[in-house]
Structures are given as structure tokens and as C-alpha cells.
Amino acid sequence: MLKNALSNGHSSQVRGWLLIDGVRHELAQVGPDFCILREPISSNFVCCDTQADLVIEVDGTQRQVVVLLSSTHLSSPKRLQFRTVQVA
């Protein structure tokens, strides 16, 4: 029985990125009020209240959220805090 249930499983294709001033930054992880980038960006590039588009794509279907970036963690330049402004 378990074998049949597992053989019918499905793995979703999930991708995410953050668009800041038109530049796409791939995401490694996203939470309710933070994201972790795959590659660090310059702290000069992101300052308080920078607007960005957070895009999550699951199996080809995209969801976009407008966020305001509030800060970076000095100990982790890949981690950005944000608050949601608008769900598109």
C-alpha cells in the first residue's frame, strides 16, 4: 500500500527571486518576513525602505508580492528583512 502511495507522488518545481531596481536576485529561502539570497549583495545596494518585488513560482505559476526591505543582518549579508506592502 505504501509503495503505491509513494509511486504517485509529485515534486513541485519551486523557484523564487527578489527584483530590486530591475535586478533579479535568486532566493535560497523565504520566510514570512525575511528572505535569504543565493548570493550576497552590496549593503550599499539595499537600504531601509527599499521597495522590491518578491516572486515565487510553483510549477510555472507565479505569485508576486511588493515588499519593503527593512534591513540586512550584518552577520549574514544574504539575509534581508522585509514587510509586505501589496499582494499582486
Secondary structure by P-SEA (a helix, b strand, c coil): caaaaaaabbbbbbbbbbbcccbbbbbccccccbbbbcccccccccccbbbbbbbbbcccbbbbbbbbbcccccccccbbbbbbcccc
